[in-house]
Amino acid sequence: MPSAQPPRAVFAMDAVHLPRLFPAPLLARLRQTAEIDPALVVRDFADPAAASALAGADVLVTGWGCPYLDARALTALPRLRSVLHAAGSVRPLVGEALWERGVTVSSAAAGNAIPVAEYTLAMILLAGKDTFVHRERYRRTHTRLTPAETAAVGNFGRRIGVIGASRVGRRLLELLRPYDFEVLLHDPYVEASEAAALGARLVALEDLLRHSDVVSLHAPDLPETHHLLDRPRLALIRDGGVLINTSRGALVDHAALTDELVSGRLQAVLDVTDPEPLPADSPLYRLPNVFLTPHIAGSLGNELERLGLIVVEELERLADGLPLAHEVRHADLARVA
């Protein structure tokens, strides 16, 4: 049942993100649903200036820069019942004390997955045309390509290997459907029938690496996925194969990947690296077979409003007594980003 009183909410994030996540029309809609002061954006739960608002808060609207919600932080939030995160992963944000109290948590990660999948699709299509390599060649030679130089170019029948049926991975699989690709999927939590429903064939990781023209990483950054693509596994990717990483740099052994790329055996599209950014003397900045971008695949610019919209809609559900549409459960944290 909806509450007789609107929920009281507080923003907790770096204030620079607030106008991007909640432009004026969206902020007005939020304020129609909850009592919230847009002039108060908390960066420290121990701040005396925020104490009164925090003490009465039913809901925290969080984003990048929110302080960690541990037991000490919760002492300032005795009425807190929901955290609505206008960003992706909540793993760096919420501590065990919050779950133990029974606070519900929602994330806009599904909204953030959309631009990442779109970026990945664009890179798959460009890689299939050898766009990055031929751009460098054209700069150098100022001449058109010969038929021999384009014999291996094209997206018809390419085999795309997707590692991880995460939110991004699933969105990418959906976007790949209209194209003439064969899609392979590796995910230890997915059955063959579910993979088929997603438009892919479930295979072992090693088989995916051996048989894919393009390998795209969409697994979460967990202890068991650290250096998931190590030197022996990278060596399984066919000569001329393309690795796309929009997930986390730590999923790849970057020393091994650098060796493969310097040799010219593989190509790569890397929106994330390890470390990030790479050292200024990294050869990856200069290699013609490497396309580096500075972590831009996720929500930027006007895409941030989509994250704010998800939070506003979640707050409206709470006010109407409805379940959250994007709830994150404690049990899921062991296998999600």
Buried (B, 14 or more C-beta within 10 A) or exposed (E): EEEEEBBBBBBBBEBEBBEBBBBEEBBEBBBEBBBBEBEBBBBEBEBEEBEEBBBBBBBBBBBBBBBEBBEEBBEBBEEBBBBBBBBBBBBEBBBEBBBEBEBBBBBBBBBBBBBBBBBBBEBBBBBBEBBBBBEEBEEEEEEEEEEEEEEEEEBEEBBBBBBBBBBBBBBBBEBBEEBEBBBBBBBEEBEEEBBEEBBBBBBEBEBBBBBBBBBBBBBBBBEEBBBBBBEEBBEBBBEBBBBBBBBBBBBBBBEBBBBBBBEEBBBBBBBBBBEEEBEEEBEBEEBBBBBBEEBEBBBEEEBBBBBBBBBBBBBBBBBEEEEBEBEBEEEEBEBBB
